[in-house]
Amino acid sequence: MPYTIVSNICEGAADCIPVCPVDCIKWPEPRKTNSKGFEYPYIEHDTCIDCGACLAACPVEGAIIDEAKPELQLI
């Protein structure tokens, strides 16, 4: 099951992007900010291979969850 970036918890550190082996973490175009004022990326669920690298790299607790919840990703 794919991982999900919870857009309104993310603080835009983007530590998840370089560790993704399949390049499924993207910035919305145009870039947007969340309710905390941070830009945030999202995970393309169709491409995600469920490796967990993003979750391990994220410094913000709760910003990435280990289930597909597309309604939590603002794109």
Backbone as CSV, one residue per row, in Angstrom:
resi,resn,N_x,N_y,N_z,CA_x,CA_y,CA_z,C_x,C_y,C_z
1,MET,0.846,-1.179,0.000,0.000,0.000,0.000,0.892,1.243,0.000
2,PRO,0.617,2.208,-0.850,1.445,3.415,-0.936,1.434,4.260,0.336
3,TYR,2.444,5.051,0.471,2.547,6.009,1.561,1.842,7.301,1.148
4,THR,1.561,8.166,2.125,0.877,9.434,1.864,1.569,10.548,2.623
5,ILE,1.767,11.680,1.972,2.235,12.880,2.648,1.002,13.648,3.090
6,VAL,0.898,13.890,4.383,-0.224,14.649,4.928,0.130,16.128,4.737
7,SER,-0.448,16.720,3.735,-0.062,18.065,3.298,-0.100,19.104,4.413
8,ASN,-1.097,19.054,5.255,-1.217,20.075,6.294,-0.337,19.839,7.510
9,ILE,0.386,18.722,7.551,1.375,18.488,8.603,2.788,18.723,8.066
10,CYS,2.993,18.473,6.783,4.309,18.632,6.148,4.859,20.038,6.367
11,GLU,6.179,20.107,6.607,6.846,21.393,6.765,7.822,21.669,5.624
12,GLY,7.687,20.935,4.528,8.447,21.216,3.321,9.928,20.950,3.396
13,ALA,10.383,20.140,4.340,11.813,19.850,4.449,12.322,19.143,3.193
14,ALA,11.476,18.360,2.567,11.771,17.656,1.313,12.887,16.632,1.440
15,ASP,13.177,16.168,2.651,14.170,15.104,2.839,13.710,13.807,2.185
16,CYS,12.415,13.690,1.950,11.844,12.493,1.333,12.152,12.389,-0.161
17,ILE,12.299,13.502,-0.826,12.444,13.495,-2.284,13.711,12.770,-2.757
18,PRO,14.893,13.103,-2.247,16.095,12.441,-2.780,16.230,10.965,-2.407
19,VAL,15.523,10.491,-1.391,15.661,9.090,-0.991,14.695,8.167,-1.726
20,CYS,13.746,8.713,-2.456,12.772,7.890,-3.171,13.429,7.206,-4.370
21,PRO,13.455,5.857,-4.395,14.133,5.165,-5.492,13.378,5.180,-6.819
22,VAL,12.103,5.562,-6.804,11.322,5.565,-8.043,10.832,6.963,-8.419
23,ASP,11.335,7.977,-7.747,11.018,9.373,-8.076,9.510,9.638,-8.109
24,CYS,8.800,9.143,-7.086,7.350,9.333,-7.065,6.904,10.495,-6.179
25,ILE,7.845,11.222,-5.600,7.498,12.363,-4.749,7.743,13.639,-5.539
26,LYS,6.696,14.398,-5.710,6.721,15.574,-6.589,6.215,16.822,-5.859
27,TRP,6.569,17.968,-6.390,5.994,19.235,-5.936,4.790,19.539,-6.820
28,PRO,3.689,20.026,-6.245,2.554,20.432,-7.088,2.985,21.570,-8.006
29,GLU,2.421,21.608,-9.163,2.687,22.707,-10.106,1.378,23.434,-10.374
30,PRO,1.281,24.697,-10.045,2.298,25.491,-9.355,2.409,25.054,-7.898
31,ARG,3.533,25.406,-7.291,3.730,25.057,-5.884,2.681,25.762,-5.035
32,LYS,2.280,25.075,-3.976,1.250,25.587,-3.077,1.765,25.545,-1.648
33,THR,1.084,26.266,-0.754,1.429,26.217,0.663,0.262,25.636,1.448
34,ASN,0.594,25.017,2.557,-0.429,24.402,3.393,-0.915,25.383,4.464
35,SER,-1.727,24.901,5.382,-2.304,25.764,6.414,-1.259,26.310,7.380
36,LYS,-0.066,25.694,7.409,1.023,26.177,8.259,1.943,27.139,7.503
37,GLY,1.681,27.340,6.217,2.482,28.258,5.415,3.671,27.623,4.720
38,PHE,3.778,26.298,4.736,4.896,25.589,4.113,4.497,25.031,2.752
39,GLU,5.445,25.036,1.820,5.255,24.294,0.576,5.364,22.817,0.928
40,TYR,4.714,21.963,0.155,4.687,20.541,0.453,4.707,19.729,-0.837
41,PRO,5.382,18.590,-0.838,5.325,17.677,-1.984,4.177,16.685,-1.791
42,TYR,3.982,15.831,-2.762,2.983,14.769,-2.657,3.565,13.493,-3.257
43,ILE,2.953,12.364,-2.955,3.394,11.070,-3.460,2.434,10.600,-4.547
44,GLU,2.983,10.223,-5.694,2.171,9.628,-6.759,1.922,8.173,-6.371
45,HIS,0.714,7.874,-5.956,0.408,6.530,-5.457,0.571,5.445,-6.515
46,ASP,0.357,5.768,-7.774,0.499,4.762,-8.832,1.949,4.337,-9.040
47,THR,2.893,5.178,-8.626,4.309,4.903,-8.825,4.995,4.372,-7.572
48,CYS,4.462,4.702,-6.410,5.059,4.314,-5.122,5.210,2.801,-5.022
49,ILE,6.386,2.347,-4.561,6.641,0.908,-4.408,6.625,0.475,-2.936
50,ASP,6.189,1.343,-2.058,6.020,1.011,-0.639,7.323,0.636,0.070
51,CYS,8.399,1.312,-0.272,9.691,0.964,0.323,9.883,1.574,1.714
52,GLY,9.192,2.665,2.007,9.302,3.288,3.315,10.459,4.253,3.481
53,ALA,11.234,4.474,2.438,12.383,5.376,2.540,11.947,6.793,2.898
54,CYS,10.831,7.235,2.366,10.341,8.585,2.641,9.987,8.751,4.112
55,LEU,9.308,7.769,4.668,8.912,7.807,6.071,10.137,7.863,6.973
56,ALA,11.142,7.059,6.656,12.368,7.031,7.452,13.133,8.353,7.370
57,ALA,13.052,9.035,6.236,13.816,10.269,6.038,13.116,11.512,6.573
58,CYS,11.823,11.454,6.749,11.057,12.649,7.126,11.318,13.050,8.580
59,PRO,11.718,14.309,8.805,11.981,14.768,10.168,10.731,15.259,10.908
60,VAL,9.591,15.281,10.230,8.368,15.824,10.830,7.419,14.671,11.174
61,GLU,7.203,14.453,12.454,6.348,13.349,12.889,4.922,13.517,12.367
62,GLY,4.423,12.467,11.729,3.062,12.463,11.221,2.884,13.050,9.838
63,ALA,3.957,13.565,9.243,3.840,14.178,7.914,3.702,13.126,6.822
64,ILE,4.207,11.925,7.064,4.066,10.822,6.116,3.457,9.650,6.872
65,ILE,2.425,9.068,6.277,1.794,7.901,6.885,1.919,6.708,5.948
66,ASP,1.867,5.513,6.514,2.097,4.298,5.731,0.800,3.670,5.222
67,GLU,-0.030,4.510,4.639,-1.243,4.039,3.979,-1.665,5.036,2.908
68,ALA,-2.449,4.568,1.973,-2.923,5.442,0.895,-4.145,6.219,1.370
69,LYS,-3.981,7.495,1.545,-5.068,8.389,1.936,-4.996,9.621,1.032
70,PRO,-5.396,9.486,-0.237,-5.249,10.590,-1.170,-5.971,11.867,-0.739
71,GLU,-6.993,11.738,0.082,-7.712,12.928,0.537,-6.865,13.796,1.480
72,LEU,-5.750,13.273,2.002,-4.881,14.049,2.866,-3.766,14.769,2.111
73,GLN,-3.631,14.457,0.823,-2.630,15.117,-0.019,-3.309,16.203,-0.837
74,LEU,-2.913,17.425,-0.600,-3.439,18.544,-1.380,-2.576,18.686,-2.623
75,ILE,-3.175,18.501,-3.784,-2.393,18.570,-5.030,-2.909,19.707,-5.881
